[in-house]
Amino acid sequence: MDFDDDWITIMVTDQGPGIEESQLDDVFEPYYRLANDDEGHGLGLGISRNILHGHGGDLIIRNREVGGLEAKILIPTGLEV
C-alpha cells in the first residue's frame, strides 16, 4: 500500500500464469471467466472496478514481467465515506 496527496494505491500480485494480453479487458465484462470450473460467476472484477469508478478510483490489471498478475487499486484520498 502507498499513498500521496491524491491517491491511496493498493497493489495485489500473484505468481500464477497471468492473463493473455488479449483478455485483460475482457475479464471486466459480466460473466466472462477464464477458469473452466463451475466456481464463481465472472462478476467480481467488473463489479469491483465499477464501484471504484463510481468513487473516482480505478482498478487496473497487468501481467508482471516476472510472471503472474498485478492488480492496482486506486482510491482517491478525498473520498468521503
Secondary structure, DSSP 8 states (H G I E B T S, - for coil): -EE-SSEEEEEEE--S----GGGTTGGGSTT--S--SSS--S-HHHHHHHHHHHTT-EEEEEE-TTSSEEEEEEEETT---
